[in-house]
Amino acid sequence: MTHLGLVRKENQDHFLVATLHKTARVRATSLPNPEVLELPSQRIASFAMVADGVGGHAGGGTASRAALEAVASYVTHAMNCFYTANEADDGAFLAALKDAALESHQAVVAEAQSSGETQGAATTLTLGLFVWPRMYILQVGDSRFYRYKDGLLTQLTRDQTVAQDMVDSGLLPAEKAQRSPFAHVLSSSIGGRTQPVVTQGEMSFTEIYLLCTDGLTKHVTEAQIAERLRTMTGSDQACRTLIDDALKGGGTDNVTVVVLRAVRKEG
């Protein structure tokens, strides 16, 4: 779910949740009932992503459009890398995901140049790709991927911001990072200086996953997010409640929330 917020005039956030399937498409045949060959195939993977377009300055309009195009482009690349990479070889698969992000980056840069907006066309990109029981996370920028398990909320991505870089270098205490003027200054973005990071992990049926843009984390604490996930009755309800929390907290930015969990197959 995504929301404009209470201050911005344009929603530059975007999200996508999808599944990957292998299927047959009949192009020509003499068979009398070719549609029987086009039954839905088994799902082989699921993925979700959020992107926060960089706007509010020169190139903001291009950034908003480029953000959506980067997400659509990434879907194409992600599907391609899944089919071409050896899924049994984690190294090859992780490299393929990183290459896909870099290709999306080039697409955003080309779009900005063709429109004459050489500055400002950029976006964050946080993606979770789920191939049971493996999970792969791609991170560029400061949108976040969380895991909630056994009452504990854990951020599985690292914010690619100047403030976080200063914390990691020992120049800024971690407790002051959120209030730093550099807290939302990106050190990596699709369309800007890009340093994609891909990590991997194991999934379980007891975990809940949350992807969000910083419009949520600016106004809602991790303790409050954990409580909302603990008491959730469904993903739709959880998304609505968290967005309401962000709006009550000020709603100074676009806010996007995606809530996911693995579900056992029936039978």
MARDO-259357 format. One record per atom (N, C-alpha, C): residue in three letters; y, z, x. Coordinates in steps of 0.02 Angstrom, whole numbers, padded with zeros to 5 digits, always signed. Layout:
N
ALAYZX/...
//
This chain:
267
MET-00059+00000+00042/MET+00000+00000+00000/MET+00062+00000+00045/THR+00113-00036+00025/THR+00175-00039+00063/THR+00234-00028+00017/HIS+00288+00001+00044/HIS+00348+00017+00004/HIS+00410+00002+00045/LEU+00461-00022+00011/LEU+00524-00038+00044/LEU+00558+00022+00076/GLY+00548+00081+00045/GLY+00585+00140+00067/GLY+00650+00146+00027/LEU+00692+00193+00046/LEU+00752+00208+00008/LEU+00816+00182+00041/VAL+00810+00154+00100/VAL+00870+00134+00138/VAL+00870+00060+00155/ARG+00815+00033+00178/ARG+00812-00036+00200/ARG+00819-00085+00142/LYS+00850-00142+00155/LYS+00858-00194+00105/LYS+00800-00244+00104/GLU+00759-00242+00154/GLU+00704-00289+00161/GLU+00642-00253+00188/ASN+00584-00268+00160/ASN+00522-00238+00185/ASN+00492-00283+00238/GLN+00494-00261+00300/GLN+00468-00299+00356/GLN+00399-00275+00377/ASP+00369-00229+00338/ASP+00300-00208+00349/ASP+00253-00256+00313/HIS+00193-00263+00342/HIS+00141-00302+00309/HIS+00074-00271+00325/PHE+00025-00280+00280/PHE-00042-00255+00293/PHE-00093-00305+00267/LEU-00154-00298+00292/LEU-00208-00341+00269/LEU-00274-00304+00277/VAL-00316-00306+00226/VAL-00384-00279+00229/VAL-00430-00335+00208/ALA-00481-00349+00247/ALA-00524-00407+00233/ALA-00594-00395+00260/THR-00639-00438+00239/THR-00708-00437+00265/THR-00724-00505+00294/LEU-00770-00505+00341/LEU-00792-00567+00374/LEU-00863-00583+00351/HIS-00874-00645+00333/HIS-00939-00668+00309/HIS-00958-00733+00344/LYS-01022-00744+00352/LYS-01046-00810+00371/LYS-01074-00842+00308/THR-01052-00902+00293/THR-01074-00935+00232/THR-01077-01010+00242/ALA-01109-01044+00197/ALA-01115-01117+00200/ALA-01069-01148+00148/ARG-01037-01203+00165/ARG-00996-01242+00119/ARG-01023-01313+00118/VAL-01048-01334+00060/VAL-01077-01401+00054/VAL-01021-01453+00051/ARG-01022-01502+00095/ARG-00972-01555+00098/ARG-00997-01619+00065/ALA-01062-01632+00071/ALA-01091-01692+00040/ALA-01166-01682+00035/THR-01195-01703-00021/THR-01267-01696-00030/THR-01290-01738-00089/SER-01355-01753-00089/SER-01384-01788-00146/SER-01421-01739-00192/LEU-01421-01675-00173/LEU-01456-01625-00214/LEU-01419-01615-00280/PRO-01455-01604-00335/PRO-01424-01599-00401/PRO-01385-01534-00412/ASN-01403-01480-00376/ASN-01370-01416-00387/ASN-01349-01385-00319/PRO-01301-01415-00286/PRO-01281-01390-00219/PRO-01250-01321-00221/GLU-01225-01300-00280/GLU-01191-01235-00283/GLU-01238-01178-00266/VAL-01304-01188-00274/VAL-01351-01133-00259/VAL-01352-01118-00184/LEU-01328-01165-00144/LEU-01326-01154-00072/LEU-01265-01115-00050/GLU-01218-01103-00096/GLU-01155-01071-00078/GLU-01150-01000-00104/LEU-01207-00966-00108/LEU-01206-00896-00128/LEU-01169-00856-00075/PRO-01133-00803-00095/PRO-01097-00762-00046/PRO-01145-00736+00007/SER-01125-00741+00069/SER-01167-00717+00124/SER-01156-00643+00136/GLN-01200-00614+00176/GLN-01194-00543+00192/GLN-01131-00530+00233/ARG-01099-00474+00218/ARG-01040-00456+00257/ARG-01061-00435+00326/ILE-01027-00462+00377/ILE-01045-00446+00445/ILE-00994-00401+00479/ALA-00935-00395+00451/ALA-00884-00351+00479/ALA-00828-00342+00428/SER-00790-00288+00437/SER-00730-00276+00397/SER-00673-00262+00445/PHE-00612-00277+00424/PHE-00556-00260+00467/PHE-00494-00245+00425/ALA-00450-00206+00454/ALA-00387-00188+00422/ALA-00333-00187+00475/MET-00273-00206+00457/MET-00217-00206+00505/MET-00152-00192+00470/VAL-00106-00162+00507/VAL-00037-00153+00484/VAL+00009-00180+00538/ALA+00066-00207+00516/ALA+00116-00235+00562/ALA+00185-00214+00538/ASP+00227-00194+00584/ASP+00295-00171+00569/ASP+00344-00217+00604/GLY+00374-00263+00567/GLY+00420-00311+00596/GLY+00482-00276+00623/VAL+00503-00296+00682/VAL+00563-00268+00714/VAL+00624-00303+00686/GLY+00666-00267+00651/GLY+00726-00297+00621/GLY+00785-00251+00628/GLY+00835-00263+00585/GLY+00895-00222+00587/GLY+00943-00242+00641/HIS+00932-00298+00675/HIS+00978-00322+00726/HIS+00972-00397+00728/ALA+01002-00427+00779/ALA+00999-00500+00785/ALA+00927-00524+00783/GLY+00913-00572+00741/GLY+00846-00598+00736/GLY+00803-00561+00685/GLY+00833-00516+00646/GLY+00794-00477+00598/GLY+00758-00519+00547/GLY+00792-00572+00522/GLY+00759-00615+00473/GLY+00699-00651+00502/THR+00708-00676+00563/THR+00652-00709+00597/THR+00596-00659+00611/ALA+00614-00597+00629/ALA+00564-00546+00643/ALA+00522-00532+00582/SER+00553-00528+00524/SER+00516-00514+00462/SER+00465-00569+00449/ARG+00488-00632+00453/ARG+00443-00688+00440/ARG+00389-00692+00494/ALA+00410-00681+00557/ALA+00362-00685+00613/ALA+00309-00631+00608/ALA+00327-00574+00581/ALA+00277-00520+00573/ALA+00221-00543+00528/LEU+00237-00573+00471/LEU+00186-00596+00425/LEU+00145-00651+00457/GLU+00178-00697+00491/GLU+00141-00752+00523/GLU+00096-00726+00579/ALA+00118-00675+00615/ALA+00076-00646+00668/ALA+00013-00615+00639/VAL+00020-00582+00583/VAL-00039-00552+00551/VAL-00087-00607+00529/ALA-00062-00658+00494/ALA-00105-00712+00471/ALA-00138-00747+00530/SER-00100-00758+00584/SER-00128-00790+00643/SER-00182-00746+00674/TYR-00170-00682+00675/TYR-00219-00637+00706/TYR-00285-00638+00668/VAL-00281-00641+00602/VAL-00343-00644+00563/VAL-00385-00703+00586/THR-00353-00761+00593/THR-00389-00820+00615/THR-00420-00809+00683/HIS-00382-00781+00729/HIS-00408-00771+00797/HIS-00463-00718+00797/ALA-00456-00667+00756/ALA-00507-00614+00754/ALA-00573-00642+00729/MET-00570-00683+00677/MET-00631-00714+00651/MET-00663-00758+00704/ASN-00621-00797+00739/ASN-00647-00842+00790/ASN-00680-00804+00847/CYS-00648-00749+00869/CYS-00676-00712+00926/CYS-00740-00677+00905/PHE-00746-00659+00841/PHE-00808-00626+00820/PHE-00867-00674+00825/TYR-00855-00737+00806/TYR-00909-00786+00807/TYR-00924-00811+00878/THR-00873-00812+00921/THR-00883-00842+00987/THR-00902-00791+01040/ALA-00881-00728+01031/ALA-00899-00677+01080/ALA-00969-00651+01066/ASN-01002-00628+01118/ASN-01068-00598+01111/ASN-01060-00527+01088/GLU-01076-00514+01023/GLU-01064-00447+00996/GLU-01106-00394+01029/ALA-01158-00414+01065/ALA-01199-00365+01101/ALA-01167-00346+01167/ASP-01117-00384+01188/ASP-01082-00372+01251/ASP-01013-00345+01235/ASP-01004-00279+01238/ASP-00940-00248+01220/ASP-00883-00274+01264/GLY-00897-00286+01328/GLY-00845-00309+01373/GLY-00817-00376+01351/ALA-00860-00422+01333/ALA-00838-00488+01311/ALA-00802-00483+01244/PHE-00826-00440+01200/PHE-00795-00433+01134/PHE-00726-00403+01140/LEU-00717-00351+01182/LEU-00652-00320+01191/LEU-00603-00369+01222/ALA-00626-00409+01269/ALA-00583-00459+01301/ALA-00561-00512+01250/ALA-00607-00531+01205/ALA-00591-00581+01155/ALA-00538-00555+01107/LEU-00541-00491+01088/LEU-00491-00462+01044/LEU-00422-00460+01078/LYS-00421-00442+01142/LYS-00358-00441+01178/LYS-00328-00510+01185/ASP-00371-00560+01197/ASP-00347-00629+01201/ASP-00318-00652+01134/ALA-00348-00630+01080/ALA-00323-00648+01014/ALA-00253-00620+01003/ALA-00242-00558+01025/ALA-00176-00528+01018/ALA-00124-00566+01059/LEU-00142-00587+01119/LEU-00096-00624+01161/LEU-00080-00692+01131/GLU-00128-00723+01098/GLU-00115-00787+01066/GLU-00067-00778+01007/SER-00075-00722+00970/SER-00029-00707+00916/SER+00041-00696+00943/HIS+00046-00663+01000/HIS+00110-00652+01032/HIS+00144-00719+01048/GLN+00106-00765+01075/GLN+00135-00831+01091/GLN+00158-00867+01028/ALA+00122-00858+00973/ALA+00142-00890+00910/ALA+00208-00862+00885/VAL+00219-00797+00893/VAL+00282-00766+00871/VAL+00340-00790+00916/VAL+00328-00793+00981/VAL+00380-00816+01027/VAL+00398-00889+01012/ALA+00349-00931+00999/ALA+00363-01001+00983/ALA+00402-01008+00919/GLU+00385-00966+00869/GLU+00421-00968+00805/GLU+00494-00948+00815/ALA+00506-00897+00855/ALA+00574-00874+00868/ALA+00615-00928+00903/GLN+00584-00960+00952/GLN+00619-01012+00989/GLN+00634-01073+00945/SER+00588-01091+00901/SER+00599-01149+00859/SER+00653-01136+00807/SER+00663-01073+00788/SER+00714-01056+00739/SER+00782-01042+00772/GLY+00783-01040+00838/GLY+00845-01026+00874/GLY+00859-00953+00885/GLU+00814-00909+00861/GLU+00822-00837+00869/GLU+00778-00816+00928/THR+00807-00815+00987/THR+00767-00798+01046/THR+00762-00723+01056/GLN+00800-00683+01019/GLN+00798-00611+01025/GLN+00779-00580+00958/GLY+00740-00528+00959/GLY+00729-00488+00899/GLY+00667-00505+00859/ALA+00635-00561+00871/ALA+00576-00578+00832/ALA+00516-00544+00863/ALA+00496-00488+00835/ALA+00441-00449+00863/ALA+00409-00408+00808/THR+00349-00382+00822/THR+00314-00340+00774/THR+00264-00295+00809/THR+00250-00239+00779/THR+00194-00199+00802/THR+00131-00228+00772/LEU+00073-00209+00797/LEU+00010-00230+00768/LEU-00043-00178+00784/THR-00070-00147+00732/THR-00126-00100+00740/THR-00183-00126+00697/LEU-00241-00135+00728/LEU-00298-00164+00693/LEU-00361-00124+00706/GLY-00399-00114+00652/GLY-00466-00085+00659/GLY-00517-00136+00636/LEU-00564-00152+00679/LEU-00618-00199+00663/LEU-00683-00160+00663/PHE-00719-00162+00606/PHE-00778-00120+00596/PHE-00841-00162+00591/VAL-00885-00154+00640/VAL-00950-00188+00642/VAL-01002-00133+00648/TRP-01026-00110+00592/TRP-01067-00049+00590/TRP-01123-00050+00642/PRO-01129+00006+00682/PRO-01090+00067+00678/PRO-01032+00069+00728/ARG-01011+00011+00754/ARG-00959+00009+00804/ARG-00891-00002+00772/MET-00840+00024+00805/MET-00772+00017+00783/MET-00729-00003+00842/TYR-00686-00054+00832/TYR-00642-00079+00885/TYR-00570-00073+00861/ILE-00526-00048+00903/ILE-00456-00038+00884/ILE-00411-00076+00933/LEU-00368-00117+00905/LEU-00318-00152+00944/LEU-00250-00121+00930/GLN-00212-00106+00983/GLN-00147-00073+00975/GLN-00093-00109+01014/VAL-00039-00126+00979/VAL+00023-00150+01010/VAL+00081-00119+00972/GLY+00122-00078+01005/GLY+00179-00047+00971/GLY+00165+00024+00950/ASP+00200+00047+00897/ASP+00194+00118+00877/ASP+00169+00130+00807/SER+00141+00078+00774/SER+00103+00093+00714/SER+00041+00131+00737/ARG+00009+00168+00691/ARG-00044+00214+00713/ARG-00110+00205+00676/PHE-00163+00227+00709/PHE-00231+00229+00682/PHE-00255+00301+00689/TYR-00272+00332+00633/TYR-00297+00401+00633/TYR-00369+00404+00609/ARG-00404+00455+00632/ARG-00470+00473+00606/ARG-00467+00544+00579/TYR-00493+00553+00517/TYR-00497+00620+00488/TYR-00571+00638+00481/LYS-00591+00694+00511/LYS-00661+00715+00509/LYS-00665+00790+00515/ASP-00703+00821+00471/ASP-00715+00894+00473/ASP-00650+00933+00475/GLY-00601+00911+00436/GLY-00537+00947+00432/GLY-00489+00933+00489/LEU-00507+00889+00535/LEU-00464+00875+00593/LEU-00439+00804+00591/LEU-00374+00795+00598/LEU-00342+00729+00602/LEU-00329+00713+00675/THR-00355+00656+00698/THR-00347+00636+00768/THR-00315+00567+00772/GLN-00262+00561+00812/GLN-00231+00495+00823/GLN-00272+00458+00876/LEU-00300+00401+00857/LEU-00342+00363+00903/LEU-00304+00311+00942/THR-00242+00300+00926/THR-00199+00253+00963/THR-00145+00292+01000/ARG-00118+00260+01050/ARG-00062+00288+01087/ARG+00001+00249+01070/ASP+00056+00285+01051/ASP+00119+00251+01037/ASP+00145+00216+01099/GLN+00159+00152+01092/GLN+00187+00115+01148/GLN+00263+00115+01141/THR+00293+00173+01157/THR+00365+00182+01153/THR+00391+00208+01219/VAL+00456+00202+01229/VAL+00487+00228+01290/VAL+00479+00304+01294/ALA+00486+00337+01236/ALA+00479+00410+01235/ALA+00409+00431+01257/GLN+00357+00397+01232/GLN+00289+00415+01251/GLN+00277+00400+01324/ASP+00306+00346+01350/ASP+00301+00330+01421/ASP+00331+00386+01463/MET+00388+00414+01439/MET+00421+00469+01475/MET+00378+00532+01473/VAL+00345+00544+01416/VAL+00300+00602+01411/VAL+00243+00594+01460/ASP+00213+00535+01462/ASP+00156+00522+01506/ASP+00176+00528+01580/SER+00239+00514+01594/SER+00264+00518+01664/SER+00288+00587+01682/GLY+00287+00633+01635/GLY+00310+00701+01648/GLY+00385+00710+01645/LEU+00421+00659+01618/LEU+00494+00662+01615/LEU+00520+00692+01550/LEU+00476+00700+01500/LEU+00496+00724+01434/LEU+00441+00768+01406/PRO+00457+00829+01384/PRO+00406+00872+01353/PRO+00380+00840+01290/ALA+00315+00844+01277/ALA+00284+00812+01220/ALA+00316+00835+01154/GLU+00334+00899+01150/GLU+00362+00925+01088/GLU+00432+00898+01072/LYS+00464+00866+01121/LYS+00530+00837+01111/LYS+00528+00761+01099/ALA+00470+00732+01105/ALA+00464+00659+01101/ALA+00488+00633+01033/GLN+00468+00665+00978/GLN+00485+00641+00912/GLN+00560+00641+00899/ARG+00596+00687+00932/ARG+00669+00692+00922/ARG+00708+00653+00975/SER+00674+00622+01020/SER+00707+00584+01073/SER+00739+00521+01045/PRO+00796+00499+01072/PRO+00826+00436+01050/PRO+00782+00376+01068/PHE+00732+00387+01110/PHE+00686+00333+01129/PHE+00621+00336+01091/ALA+00617+00379+01039/ALA+00555+00389+01003/ALA+00530+00325+00969/HIS+00576+00282+00948/HIS+00556+00221+00913/HIS+00579+00158+00950/VAL+00591+00165+01014/VAL+00607+00108+01056/VAL+00541+00083+01086/LEU+00519+00025+01066/LEU+00453+00000+01086/LEU+00452-00022+01159/SER+00400-00002+01194/SER+00388-00027+01262/SER+00339-00085+01262/SER+00309-00099+01203/SER+00262-00154+01196/SER+00264-00178+01124/SER+00265-00243+01113/SER+00265-00271+01045/SER+00241-00342+01048/ILE+00215-00366+00990/ILE+00199-00437+00983/ILE+00266-00474+00977/GLY+00279-00519+01023/GLY+00343-00554+01024/GLY+00391-00528+01076/GLY+00378-00469+01102/GLY+00419-00440+01155/GLY+00377-00433+01218/ARG+00386-00378+01253/ARG+00344-00363+01312/ARG+00277-00337+01285/THR+00225-00376+01291/THR+00162-00362+01257/THR+00109-00335+01305/GLN+00082-00276+01288/GLN+00028-00246+01326/GLN-00026-00222+01277/PRO-00066-00267+01251/PRO-00117-00247+01202/PRO-00170-00202+01233/VAL-00189-00151+01195/VAL-00240-00104+01216/VAL-00297-00107+01165/VAL-00358-00116+01189/VAL-00416-00118+01144/VAL-00463-00062+01164/THR-00482-00021+01115/THR-00529+00034+01126/THR-00587+00027+01077/GLN-00638+00067+01087/GLN-00697+00063+01045/GLN-00724+00132+01031/GLY-00765+00137+00978/GLY-00795+00201+00961/GLY-00851+00191+00911/GLU-00879+00247+00888/GLU-00932+00247+00839/GLU-00905+00269+00772/MET-00933+00241+00718/MET-00914+00260+00651/MET-00965+00307+00621/SER-00945+00342+00568/SER-00992+00382+00530/SER-00970+00384+00457/PHE-01015+00404+00413/PHE-00999+00407+00342/PHE-00957+00467+00324/THR-00946+00513+00370/THR-00907+00573+00356/THR-00834+00566+00377/GLU-00815+00509+00402/GLU-00748+00499+00428/GLU-00705+00459+00380/ILE-00640+00473+00380/ILE-00590+00434+00344/ILE-00542+00406+00396/TYR-00522+00343+00387/TYR-00477+00311+00435/TYR-00411+00294+00400/LEU-00357+00303+00435/LEU-00290+00290+00408/LEU-00250+00249+00458/LEU-00224+00192+00436/LEU-00178+00152+00475/LEU-00110+00157+00442/CYS-00057+00162+00481/CYS+00010+00169+00451/CYS+00064+00145+00499/THR+00121+00128+00470/THR+00180+00112+00510/THR+00220+00177+00519/ASP+00270+00174+00562/ASP+00307+00236+00577/ASP+00352+00259+00520/GLY+00357+00219+00467/GLY+00393+00242+00408/GLY+00360+00303+00377/LEU+00294+00311+00388/LEU+00259+00371+00364/LEU+00269+00429+00413/THR+00255+00418+00476/THR+00255+00473+00524/THR+00325+00499+00542/LYS+00377+00461+00525/LYS+00445+00486+00534/LYS+00459+00545+00488/HIS+00427+00546+00430/HIS+00444+00595+00379/HIS+00387+00640+00357/VAL+00326+00624+00376/VAL+00268+00664+00354/VAL+00231+00689+00416/THR+00221+00754+00420/THR+00187+00783+00477/THR+00112+00768+00476/GLU+00081+00774+00534/GLU+00010+00762+00537/GLU-00029+00815+00497/ALA-00002+00876+00493/ALA-00034+00928+00453/ALA-00034+00908+00379/GLN+00022+00879+00356/GLN+00026+00857+00287/GLN-00020+00797+00274/ILE-00024+00751+00322/ILE-00069+00694+00314/ILE-00141+00718+00309/ALA-00160+00766+00352/ALA-00228+00793+00351/ALA-00243+00826+00284/GLU-00195+00862+00256/GLU-00206+00895+00192/GLU-00214+00844+00136/ARG-00175+00790+00138/ARG-00182+00738+00087/ARG-00250+00704+00091/LEU-00275+00693+00151/LEU-00341+00662+00158/LEU-00397+00710+00139/ARG-00386+00774+00151/ARG-00436+00824+00133/ARG-00445+00828+00057/THR-00391+00821+00020/THR-00393+00829-00052/THR-00392+00763-00090/MET-00400+00707-00055/MET-00395+00642-00088/MET-00453+00632-00137/THR-00438+00596-00191/THR-00489+00577-00240/THR-00507+00504-00236/GLY-00470+00466-00196/GLY-00482+00395-00186/GLY-00429+00367-00140/SER-00442+00308-00113/SER-00395+00278-00065/SER-00328+00261-00098/ASP-00331+00236-00160/ASP-00270+00218-00195/ASP-00226+00280-00205/GLN-00257+00334-00228/GLN-00220+00397-00239/GLN-00192+00424-00174/ALA-00230+00421-00120/ALA-00207+00446-00056/ALA-00147+00406-00030/CYS-00149+00340-00036/CYS-00094+00298-00014/CYS-00031+00313-00054/ARG-00038+00318-00120/ARG+00019+00332-00163/ARG+00051+00400-00146/THR+00009+00450-00136/THR+00034+00517-00122/THR+00070+00519-00055/LEU+00042+00487-00004/LEU+00073+00487+00062/LEU+00139+00449+00061/ILE+00143+00394+00025/ILE+00206+00357+00020/ILE+00257+00399-00017/ASP+00237+00433-00070/ASP+00283+00479-00105/ASP+00309+00533-00058/ASP+00265+00559-00016/ASP+00286+00609+00033/ASP+00339+00581+00080/ALA+00329+00519+00103/ALA+00377+00487+00148/ALA+00444+00477+00114/LEU+00443+00458+00050/LEU+00505+00448+00013/LEU+00541+00514+00002/LYS+00504+00566-00014/LYS+00534+00632-00023/LYS+00564+00658+00041/GLY+00534+00637+00098/GLY+00559+00659+00163/GLY+00620+00621+00186/GLY+00640+00570+00150/GLY+00700+00532+00169/GLY+00693+00457+00158/GLY+00633+00431+00168/GLY+00620+00360+00156/GLY+00667+00314+00194/THR+00681+00330+00257/THR+00731+00291+00295/THR+00704+00225+00322/ASP+00640+00212+00313/ASP+00610+00152+00341/ASP+00559+00125+00291/ASN+00539+00062+00300/ASN+00482+00037+00262/ASN+00421+00080+00280/VAL+00377+00089+00232/VAL+00318+00131+00245/VAL+00256+00096+00218/THR+00205+00093+00260/THR+00142+00061+00242/THR+00084+00107+00261/VAL+00036+00113+00215/VAL-00021+00157+00226/VAL-00085+00121+00203/VAL-00136+00122+00245/VAL-00202+00096+00228/VAL-00253+00152+00239/VAL-00293+00167+00189/VAL-00344+00220+00195/VAL-00413+00188+00184/LEU-00460+00203+00230/LEU-00526+00171+00230/LEU-00580+00223+00243/ARG-00640+00207+00219/ARG-00699+00245+00240/ARG-00760+00201+00233/ALA-00812+00218+00271/ALA-00874+00180+00266/ALA-00913+00205+00204/VAL-00945+00158+00169/VAL-00983+00174+00108/VAL-01054+00149+00117/ARG-01102+00190+00100/ARG-01172+00171+00106/ARG-01189+00116+00056/LYS-01231+00070+00076/LYS-01253+00018+00031/LYS-01298+00047-00023/GLU-01289+00025-00083/GLU-01333+00047-00137/GLU-01403+00018-00127/GLY-01452+00060-00140/GLY-01521+00038-00133/GLY-01543+00035-00061/
//
